[in-house]
Amino acid sequence: MAYQFDGRIRFSEVGPDRRLTLVSLVDYFQDCSTFHSEACGNGIDCLDAYGCVWMILFWQIDILRMPLLGEHVITQTWPYGFQAFYGYRNFAMLDDDGKYLAKANSVWALIDVKSGRPIKVLKEVVSGYEMAPRLEMEYLPRKIQLPGEGEQMEPFRVGRQHLDTNHHVNNGQYIYMAEEFLPEGFVTGRLCVEYRQQARLHDVIVPHVYRGENENITVSLCNEAGVPYAIVKNERA
């Protein structure tokens, strides 16, 4: 059964076109899963007690229509599987008529805080969730392939504004960073993000921009050695 909460698109969540931004959409989804976990008793305190944390490995977000300023929306989430180290969770945003605005798939890993390594999913941290069938949508592979040669852009440092409660760059912030390299007027129809390692305060991020078929833009956000922290792919609508 899906967990859901009602919302209304705020001025602080829209871009120049008065539509919800990509980062704000991800924030709705993140908030929804956090509310769900807290409501089920599987929230931050539970994870702290077992010395673990969920880290996202992959987003796939298919956007049908971005809602407008002031529009009422319903945001939903539910887990559809746990296997070994991994958790699989769907998200959806709907309008007042029950029509899909966006659908999403996500893959997570349960990480031991002390070792920083994945651990098998503990029944104690998932016992409160009610499973549901996975959402009907196309499911893409988790690994994002880089198309051809990329163009290296100016490096920048991670600031405090990029961090979350785990003291590393929040997954939505990588999307915000990559948006800087989209052409003016670019409208994203599908967003895929692969997370490979954690960036922390004062780390240097070196962006590499790849231009693919259908004017799709992929941004690899790397460390100074060229190893990606995250790869963000925006497919044109």
SULWO-V670488 format. One record per backbone hydrogen bond with DSSP energy under -1.0 kcal/mol. NH is the residue of the N-H (numbers start at 0). CO is the residue of the C=O. Records with the same first field share a line. If there is no record, write none. Layout:
NH: CO + CO
This chain:
2: 76
4: 74
6: 72
8: 70
12: 9
13: 10
14: 18
17: 14
19: 66
20: 12
24: 20
25: 21
26: 22
27: 23
28: 24
29: 25
30: 26
31: 27
32: 28
33: 29
34: 30
35: 31
36: 32
37: 33
38: 34
39: 35
41: 36
46: 42
47: 43
48: 44
49: 45
50: 47
51: 46
52: 110
54: 108
56: 106
57: 106
58: 192
59: 104
60: 190
61: 102
62: 188
63: 100
64: 100
68: 17
69: 8
70: 67
72: 6
73: 93
74: 4
75: 91
76: 2
77: 89
79: 87
80: 87
82: 85
85: 82
86: 107
87: 80
88: 105
89: 77
90: 103
91: 75
92: 101
93: 73
94: 98
97: 94
100: 92
101: 92
102: 61
103: 90
104: 59
105: 88
106: 57
107: 86
108: 54
109: 84
110: 52
111: 116
112: 50
115: 111
118: 109
120: 83
124: 121
126: 122
128: 125
131: 78
150: 208
152: 206
155: 204
157: 202
161: 158
162: 159
163: 167
166: 163
168: 198
169: 161
172: 169
175: 171
176: 172
177: 173
178: 174
180: 177
181: 178
185: 182
188: 234
189: 234
190: 60
191: 232
192: 58
193: 230
194: 56
195: 228
196: 228
201: 157
202: 199
204: 155
205: 221
207: 219
208: 150
209: 217
211: 215
215: 212
216: 233
217: 209
218: 231
219: 207
220: 229
221: 205
222: 226
225: 222
228: 220
229: 220
230: 193
231: 218
232: 191
233: 216
234: 189
236: 186
